[in-house]
């Protein structure tokens, strides 16, 4: 039977495990969207800092994300004990440090302690939840929900653990926008998810350009501001340039960097074989009529 989000989720809290930099930002988003939020951490200092952050920023978050729930902002409750923090929650999100053994232990405890119908989510930025399952009995309810840096960066990547019930990701895709979040479905398991993989490549080339003496950090940043400020996304830009030109450029890079993977060039050749060159042919990654 396909999972359906609890009918009473509007009256139930969201629990965030870990009150650090990202945990408190996630908490602020859900509180701003009207949900009561339980926050658990073993550090009293972190919990106090989290409460201050949410209290000081909840109105700003509502403005940034354009969420104005009729009931107003949700309440924040702080917990040292995990069992108390997860009680009643419809979703529990771990936001503990990026350590696989720690996350395995925490996800196992959350599966054991959470309500029977609760979603159990990891916020890992690079570790798939398929690697966190040794102590998990109810694997159908586990997935990655990788938050960027809300509220300004409000994208959330959703990725199955490999055994996630088929109703959970579509349910979250339809629910999270109500909190001002923009969800993206990661279609297959991937170390690093979507944006982090793309950013890793950009970051690496930036470092190489500077290390090789091609440019200074100031020049790289100034050119990036011009490029990013135009707001043209990557696949739209490739279509504008022409996929035949993009392929020729990639072939040149491959000739001087033999270790580059062949998959991207194979993808482009498939488009060219169908006559899809981008804007100039009326069809590329997008259809231009």
Secondary structure by P-SEA (a helix, b strand, c coil): cccccccccccbbbbbccccaaaaaaaaaaaaabbbbbbbbccaaaaaaaaaaaaacaaaaaaaacccccccbbbbbbbcccccccccccbbbbbccccaaaaaaaaaaaaacccccbbbbbcccccccccccccccccccbbbbcccccccccbbbbbbccccccaaaaaaaaccccccbbbbbcccccccccaaaaaaaaaaaaaaaaaaccccaaaaaaaaaaaaaacccaaaaaaaacaaaaaaaaaaaaaacccccaaaaaaaaaaaaaccccccccccccccc
